[in-house]
Amino acid sequence: MIIRLRLTVAAFIVCFACRCALPLKAQNAPAKPLTIERLYTLPWVIGTKPEQPQWSPDSRRLAFLWNDEGTSFLDVWVADVATGKPERVTSMPRPMMPAASAGNVELLEQVERAETDHGISSVVWAPDGRHLLFLLHGKLFEVEPGSQPQRIAEALQDVAAVVSAPVNEKNEGNVAVMTEGGDLWVIRFIEAPVVLQRVYAAPTNDVGAEEMHWSNDGTRIAFIEADRSRMPVRGIPNYLSDETTLVQVKRPFPGEPSELRRLGIVSARGGDVKWAALDGDPLDLIFGVSWSPDDRSLLVDRSDLYIKDRRLLTIDSDTGQCTLLLRERDPKNVTAEWWSDWAPDGKGIYFTSDRDNDYHVYYKALGDSVPTPVTSGGWAVFSSTISASARALFVVTNQGRVDAAVILRDPLAEFLAIAGASADVDVHDHVPLPCEILVKTPRWMEDPPSPLVVYRVAIHRT
């Protein structure tokens, strides 16, 4: 561990699924020979990576998706911050894996179903901080740790995403739900019975919402609408079915129309959609949308279809009017590993750019025309996250080693490099300093599958 610029570090490892949680027989079992077949069969030799860590509203528990057997089907787990001990919350029905399948077509098909079913696809905390909401095969469930899951909002058959509104005095216990068809619904848990209201209806099968973002006060939703109506339909042969079939899909060739996108804002109580007056071509891509701390503006990261002309825009959330904040044009650009977000005080933005060769973080004040470098050097930034409560910028880079999590603190000249961590970072965003960061990494090439190792790092000024 590398300490720089007068920072002291208290670091310790929390093993959610430590070896003591594994059966003694499994711990002492002899390692299987490492073969090509072993690398590509279940259970995975490196275990199953935990997914989607979600802090509870009180920051005392962490929910995540995981499979402790090293297979593909994910269930919900919860770990208490004080103990670090993981508890399995769900055991949803899953396809059975045959013990042997060689030469039997039906059993091979059963193996395929078991290997390709990834189980629960999403988990979030409900606004009450006690229940969890999760998606399984397009259906929405609610569960309290220690109890059985219950299906909710049964009228929705094809749920694609669920997002809880931020917890505050204005939030009415709202949860936003987006269906595969592109409709937006709001579930209000505070009312009895629970109210399910559609706040945006996709006008056709080819038009609908594809992404949604709650305002900080939980009263409005910004969403991206995608219009695929002009895209040509082509037949793509499917050779994997019993008989070869021709599947009709929307698939444009270069030069043909692709999706049109626009940004809308709608109240959590429904009503008319306010459409943003975005600049440029409706074919332009949208890489990011974020609300300002006071909810008066939206930051939109936008580019042309060929990622040669990037614009960072601010949108007035009441009028929909657009203001150009920054423009980067590069006819030779071929990558778009872009990220942007508001500074905690709302007076500027942070963003990543490769304007000076490697991807680095820059700061730009709303009234200043020249961005200021925040990170620099012969290394690149992979991802960044702003923690408003900690007033900190967390940056994942390849500085020092192939994977190193670099934590950047206010003032911006101070940082700490944590060597040897993986590039998945989740920020504990609800407590005052010292803040905590979770870095998840499985151990490589172990049999049985390795435990989930979580590095918990508390950072103090001296």
C-alpha positions in Angstrom: 0.0 0.0 0.0 1.4 3.4 -1.1 0.9 6.4 1.1 1.4 9.9 -0.5 1.0 13.5 0.5 0.4 13.4 4.3 -2.4 10.9 4.2 -2.6 8.2 6.8 -4.5 5.0 6.0 -6.3 2.5 8.1 -7.0 -0.5 5.9 -8.3 -3.9 6.6 -9.8 -6.8 4.6 -13.3 -7.9 5.1 -14.0 -11.3 3.6 -17.7 -11.6 3.0 -17.6 -15.2 2.0 -14.4 -16.1 3.9 -13.0 -19.6 3.9 -14.6 -20.3 7.2 -18.0 -19.9 5.4 -17.1 -22.7 3.0 -17.6 -26.3 4.1 -14.5 -27.8 5.7 -14.6 -30.6 3.1 -14.4 -28.1 0.3 -11.6 -26.2 2.0 -9.5 -29.3 2.3 -10.4 -30.9 -1.1 -7.4 -31.5 -3.3 -7.1 -29.1 -6.3 -8.4 -30.5 -9.6 -5.9 -30.6 -12.5 -6.0 -27.4 -14.4 -7.1 -28.2 -18.0 -8.7 -26.3 -20.9 -12.0 -28.0 -20.1 -11.7 -27.0 -16.4 -11.3 -23.3 -17.5 -14.5 -23.3 -19.5 -16.8 -25.4 -17.3 -18.8 -24.6 -14.2 -18.1 -23.9 -11.4 -15.6 -21.2 -12.6 -12.1 -21.6 -11.3 -12.0 -18.0 -10.2 -15.4 -18.1 -8.6 -18.4 -15.8 -9.5 -17.8 -12.1 -9.4 -20.2 -10.2 -7.0 -22.4 -7.7 -8.9 -24.2 -4.5 -8.2 -23.2 -3.6 -4.6 -25.9 -1.3 -3.1 -25.7 0.6 0.2 -28.7 0.7 2.4 -30.1 4.2 3.1 -28.6 4.1 6.6 -25.2 2.9 5.2 -25.1 0.0 7.7 -25.6 -2.8 5.2 -24.5 -3.7 1.7 -26.7 -5.7 -0.7 -25.2 -7.4 -3.8 -25.8 -10.2 -6.3 -23.6 -13.3 -5.9 -23.3 -17.1 -6.3 -21.1 -18.6 -3.7 -20.8 -21.9 -5.7 -19.0 -20.4 -8.6 -21.9 -20.9 -11.0 -23.9 -18.4 -13.1 -27.2 -18.0 -11.3 -27.2 -14.9 -9.0 -29.1 -14.5 -5.8 -29.4 -11.5 -3.4 -26.9 -11.3 -0.5 -26.6 -8.8 2.3 -23.5 -8.0 4.5 -23.5 -6.0 7.7 -20.8 -3.4 7.7 -20.0 -3.9 11.4 -19.4 -7.7 11.0 -18.7 -8.1 7.3 -20.6 -11.4 7.5 -22.6 -12.2 4.4 -26.2 -13.6 4.6 -28.0 -15.1 1.7 -31.4 -13.4 1.3 -32.9 -15.3 -1.7 -32.8 -18.8 -3.1 -34.8 -18.4 -6.2 -35.7 -21.5 -8.4 -33.1 -22.2 -11.0 -32.6 -24.8 -13.8 -31.1 -28.0 -12.5 -27.7 -29.0 -13.8 -27.5 -32.7 -14.9 -24.8 -34.8 -13.3 -23.9 -36.2 -16.8 -24.9 -35.2 -20.2 -22.5 -36.8 -22.8 -24.3 -37.9 -25.9 -27.8 -37.0 -24.6 -29.2 -34.0 -26.5 -32.0 -33.3 -24.0 -29.5 -33.3 -21.1 -27.1 -31.0 -23.1 -30.0 -28.6 -23.6 -30.7 -28.7 -19.9 -27.0 -27.9 -19.3 -27.2 -25.0 -21.6 -30.3 -23.6 -19.8 -28.5 -24.0 -16.4 -25.4 -22.3 -17.6 -27.0 -19.4 -19.4 -29.6 -18.5 -16.7 -28.0 -15.7 -14.8 -30.8 -15.5 -12.3 -31.5 -12.1 -10.6 -30.5 -9.2 -12.9 -30.9 -6.2 -10.6 -31.3 -5.3 -6.9 -32.0 -2.0 -5.1 -33.1 -1.0 -1.6 -36.6 0.0 -1.1 -37.1 3.5 0.3 -37.9 2.2 3.8 -34.4 0.8 4.1 -35.7 -2.6 5.2 -36.9 -4.3 2.1 -35.0 -5.1 -1.1 -36.5 -5.0 -4.6 -35.1 -7.3 -7.3 -35.8 -8.4 -10.8 -35.9 -12.0 -11.9 -36.8 -12.8 -15.5 -38.6 -9.5 -16.0 -40.7 -9.8 -12.8 -40.4 -7.5 -9.8 -40.1 -8.9 -6.3 -39.8 -7.5 -2.8 -38.0 -9.2 0.1 -37.0 -8.4 3.7 -33.9 -10.3 4.8 -35.1 -13.3 6.8 -38.4 -13.6 4.9 -39.6 -15.1 1.7 -39.7 -12.9 -1.5 -43.1 -11.7 -2.7 -44.0 -10.8 -6.2 -45.2 -7.1 -6.5 -46.6 -5.0 -9.4 -47.8 -8.1 -11.1 -49.4 -6.1 -13.8 -45.9 -5.5 -15.1 -44.6 -8.6 -17.0 -41.5 -7.3 -18.6 -39.6 -5.1 -16.2 -36.2 -4.1 -17.5 -34.9 -1.8 -14.7 -35.8 -0.5 -11.3 -34.4 2.6 -9.5 -35.3 3.9 -6.0 -35.5 7.6 -5.5 -33.0 9.2 -3.1 -34.1 9.1 0.5 -35.1 12.6 1.8 -38.0 14.6 3.2 -39.5 15.1 -0.3 -39.4 11.5 -1.4 -42.7 9.8 -1.1 -41.3 6.3 -1.1 -41.0 6.3 -4.8 -39.5 3.7 -7.0 -39.2 4.1 -10.8 -39.7 1.0 -13.0 -38.9 0.8 -16.7 -40.4 -2.0 -18.9 -38.8 -3.7 -21.9 -41.4 -1.9 -24.0 -40.0 1.5 -22.8 -42.8 2.6 -20.5 -41.9 4.4 -17.2 -43.9 3.6 -14.0 -43.6 4.9 -10.5 -44.5 2.8 -7.5 -45.4 4.8 -4.3 -44.9 2.5 -1.4 -45.9 5.1 1.2 -49.5 4.9 0.2 -51.8 2.1 1.2 -52.4 0.2 -0.9 -49.2 0.7 -2.9 -49.9 2.9 -5.9 -48.6 1.9 -9.4 -48.7 4.8 -11.9 -47.5 5.1 -15.4 -45.8 8.5 -15.9 -44.6 7.9 -19.5 -46.2 5.7 -22.1 -44.1 4.6 -25.1 -46.0 5.8 -28.2 -45.2 2.8 -30.4 -43.3 -0.4 -30.2 -40.3 1.3 -31.8 -40.2 4.3 -29.4 -39.6 4.2 -25.7 -37.4 5.0 -22.7 -34.0 3.4 -22.5 -32.5 5.1 -19.4 -33.8 7.0 -16.3 -32.4 9.2 -13.6 -34.1 10.4 -10.4 -33.7 14.0 -9.4 -32.0 14.5 -6.0 -35.2 15.5 -4.3 -37.0 12.5 -5.7 -39.8 14.5 -7.4 -38.8 14.2 -11.1 -37.3 11.7 -13.5 -35.0 12.5 -16.4 -35.1 9.9 -19.1 -33.7 9.2 -22.6 -36.2 8.2 -25.2 -34.9 6.2 -28.2 -36.8 6.1 -31.5 -36.0 3.1 -33.7 -38.8 3.6 -36.1 -36.6 4.6 -39.0 -34.1 1.8 -38.7 -34.3 -0.9 -41.4 -35.4 -4.4 -40.5 -33.2 -7.3 -41.7 -33.4 -11.1 -41.3 -30.6 -12.6 -39.3 -30.3 -16.4 -39.6 -30.4 -18.4 -36.4 -28.6 -21.6 -36.8 -28.8 -22.7 -33.2 -32.5 -23.7 -33.2 -33.7 -27.2 -34.3 -34.4 -25.7 -37.7 -32.7 -22.7 -39.2 -34.9 -19.7 -38.8 -34.8 -16.1 -40.1 -35.1 -13.6 -37.2 -36.2 -10.1 -38.1 -34.2 -7.5 -36.2 -33.6 -3.7 -36.5 -30.1 -3.5 -38.0 -28.8 -0.5 -39.9 -25.8 -0.7 -42.2 -23.3 2.2 -42.2 -24.9 5.3 -43.6 -28.4 4.1 -42.8 -30.6 5.7 -40.1 -30.0 4.6 -36.5 -31.8 5.5 -33.3 -33.0 9.0 -32.7 -32.6 10.1 -29.0 -34.0 12.9 -27.0 -34.1 13.8 -23.3 -37.3 14.2 -21.3 -38.2 15.3 -17.8 -41.4 14.1 -16.1 -42.9 14.5 -12.6 -43.1 11.5 -10.3 -46.8 12.3 -10.2 -47.2 12.2 -14.0 -48.2 14.9 -16.3 -46.7 16.4 -19.5 -43.1 15.6 -20.4 -40.7 18.5 -20.7 -38.4 17.8 -23.7 -34.9 19.3 -23.6 -33.9 21.5 -26.5 -30.7 19.6 -27.2 -28.3 20.9 -29.8 -26.9 19.0 -32.8 -28.5 16.0 -34.7 -31.2 13.8 -33.1 -28.9 10.9 -34.2 -26.3 12.1 -31.7 -25.3 9.7 -28.9 -25.9 10.5 -25.2 -23.2 9.2 -22.9 -24.3 10.6 -19.6 -27.1 12.5 -17.7 -26.8 13.8 -14.2 -28.8 16.2 -12.1 -27.1 19.2 -10.4 -27.1 19.2 -6.6 -29.9 21.8 -6.5 -31.9 20.0 -9.3 -32.0 23.2 -11.4 -29.9 21.8 -14.2 -28.9 18.6 -15.9 -25.5 17.8 -17.3 -25.6 16.0 -20.6 -22.6 14.3 -22.2 -23.3 14.2 -25.9 -21.4 13.3 -29.1 -22.0 12.9 -32.8 -22.6 9.3 -34.1 -18.9 8.9 -35.0 -17.6 10.2 -31.6 -15.6 13.0 -33.3 -17.5 15.9 -31.8 -18.2 15.8 -28.0 -20.3 18.4 -26.2 -20.9 18.9 -22.5 -24.3 20.6 -22.1 -26.3 22.0 -19.2 -30.1 21.8 -19.5 -32.4 24.0 -17.5 -34.7 21.5 -15.8 -37.7 23.9 -15.8 -37.5 25.3 -19.3 -35.5 22.6 -21.1 -33.2 25.3 -22.6 -29.7 24.1 -23.5 -26.3 25.8 -22.9 -23.0 24.6 -24.3 -20.4 24.2 -21.5 -17.5 22.5 -23.4 -16.8 21.2 -26.9 -14.0 18.8 -27.9 -13.5 18.0 -31.6 -11.1 15.4 -32.8 -11.5 14.0 -36.3 -9.1 11.2 -35.4 -10.9 10.1 -32.2 -11.9 6.4 -32.1 -12.7 5.8 -28.4 -15.3 7.3 -26.1 -14.4 6.2 -22.5 -16.1 9.4 -21.3 -17.5 10.2 -17.9 -18.8 13.5 -16.4 -20.6 14.7 -13.2 -21.3 17.7 -11.1 -18.9 19.0 -8.5 -20.5 18.7 -5.0 -21.1 22.5 -4.8 -22.7 22.6 -8.2 -20.3 25.4 -9.4 -18.5 23.2 -11.9 -18.1 19.8 -13.4 -15.6 17.0 -13.5 -15.1 15.0 -16.6 -12.6 12.5 -18.2 -11.0 13.2 -21.5 -8.0 12.1 -23.6 -7.4 15.6 -24.9 -3.8 15.3 -23.6 -3.2 11.7 -24.9 -4.2 9.4 -21.9 -7.6 9.6 -20.3 -7.5 11.9 -17.2 -9.9 13.8 -15.0 -10.4 17.6 -15.6 -12.4 20.2 -13.7 -14.3 23.0 -15.4 -16.0 25.8 -13.5 -19.4 26.9 -15.0 -18.1 30.4 -15.8 -14.5 29.4 -16.8 -13.6 28.5 -20.4 -10.4 26.6 -19.6 -10.6 23.1 -18.0 -8.1 22.4 -15.2 -6.3 19.0 -15.1 -7.0 17.1 -12.0 -4.9 14.0 -12.7 -2.0 13.7 -15.1 1.0 11.5 -15.9 1.9 8.5 -18.0 -1.1 6.5 -17.0 -4.8 6.5 -17.7 -8.0 6.8 -15.7 -10.4 3.9 -16.2 -13.4 5.3 -14.2 -14.4 8.0 -11.8 -17.0 8.5 -9.1 -18.0 11.6 -7.1 -18.9 11.2 -3.5 -20.9 14.3 -2.5 -21.0 13.7 1.2 -17.3 12.9 1.4 -16.5 15.7 -1.1 -14.2 13.2 -2.7 -13.3 12.1 -6.2 -12.6 8.3 -6.5 -10.6 7.4 -9.5 -9.6 3.9 -10.8 -6.4 4.0 -12.8 -3.6 1.7 -14.1 -1.0 3.7 -12.2 1.7 1.6 -10.5 0.2 -1.7 -11.5 -2.2 -3.1 -14.1 -5.2 -2.6 -11.7 -4.8 0.1 -9.0 -7.6 2.1 -7.3 -6.5 5.7 -6.9 -8.4 7.8 -4.4 -8.3 11.5 -5.0 -9.4 13.8 -2.2 -10.2 17.5 -1.9 -8.0 19.5 -2.2 -7.3 18.0 -5.5 -3.5 17.7 -5.0 -3.9 14.9 -2.4 -4.3 11.3 -3.4 -3.7 7.8 -2.2 -2.9 4.8 -4.4 -4.1 1.4 -3.3 -2.0 -1.1 -5.2 -3.3 -4.6 -6.2 -7.0 -3.9 -6.2 -9.4 -4.5 -9.0 -11.1 -1.8 -11.0 -14.6 -2.2 -9.6 -15.3 0.6 -7.1 -18.4 1.4 -5.1 -18.5 4.5 -3.0 -20.1 4.6 0.5 -21.8 7.9 0.0 -23.8 8.4 3.2 -21.3 9.0 6.0 -19.1 11.9 7.0 -15.3 11.6 6.9 -13.6 9.2 7.1 -15.3 7.8 4.0 -15.1 4.2 2.9 -14.5 2.6 -0.4 -15.2 -1.0 -1.5 -12.9 -2.7 -3.9 -13.9 -6.2 -4.9 -11.6 -8.8 -6.3 -11.8 -12.6 -6.6 -8.5 -14.5 -6.0 -7.2 -16.1 -9.2 -7.0 -19.8 -10.0 -8.3 -21.4 -6.8 -10.4 -24.5 -6.3 -12.9 -24.4 -4.7 -14.1 -21.0 -5.9 -12.5 -18.2 -3.9 -14.2 -16.0 -1.4 -15.4 -12.5 -2.1 -12.7 -10.2 -0.7 -13.6 -6.7 0.1 -11.0 -4.1 0.9 -12.4 -1.4 3.2 -10.3 1.7 3.4 -10.8 4.5 5.8 -8.9 7.7 4.9 -8.0 10.4 7.4 -6.2 13.7 7.0 -3.3 14.4 9.3 
